[in-house]
Amino acid sequence: MTTDALSRVFAALADPTRRDMVARLSEGDATVGRLAEPYEMSLQAVYKHLRVLEDAGLVSRPRGPQPRPVRLEAGAFDLMDTWIERHRVRVEQRYRRLDAVLAEMKGDEHEQDHGDGHRGRPETAGHPDDS
């Protein structure tokens, strides 16, 4: 699958009704009639949503007599997972580098704060009150 396929998957999932259909199908295959039950839309509109999901490779309907079950296709989820994981790894690496820099800075501050033991106290050498 190419980036274009990934774009179709994300575009298909941009619609809340289609996301809901995918969530419901994650619990098991369903007929179009059953998928249409909770929605206040025509069966034709449900078929349009399913066409978008099919074109994106998220669902399939086997050929044959009606009623045919609609089922999720793992390949599209694998594609999304691969893309998401690649970027998650990059972000986590950035945060680990940032954590290391912050820890180093904190260590440097700690050394400065406790290095001479006089932090925050002005020098008093030669001050008339010193006796």
C-alpha positions, 0 to 999 in steps of 0.5 A: 500500500502506498501513501495514497492508500494511507490518505484514503484510509485517514480520509475515510475515518475522518467521518464520525459515522464511518468511524462508528461503523468501523468501531461496530464492525470491530465487534464482529461482521454485520450485514448492511441492514444491521449496520444501518439500524442506529443511523437516521439515514437512507440505506443508500447513504449507508451504502455510500459510507460503506463504499468509501470504507471499501475503497480505503480497504477498511472493509470488504463484502464478499460476493454472493447473495444478499445479505452479505456480511461486511467485515473489517480488513486488517491490512488497512489497520496495519498500514495505519499502525506502521505509519503511526508507530514510525512517528511515535518512535521519532517523537519518543526519541526527541523526548528522550533527548530533551529529557537527557538535556534537561537532566544535564542542565539540572545536574549543572545547576545542582553543581553550581548551587552546591559547588562553593557552599556560599550560594546566595550569600554575598561576599563579606570580605573586608566588610566593616561589620566583619570582625 
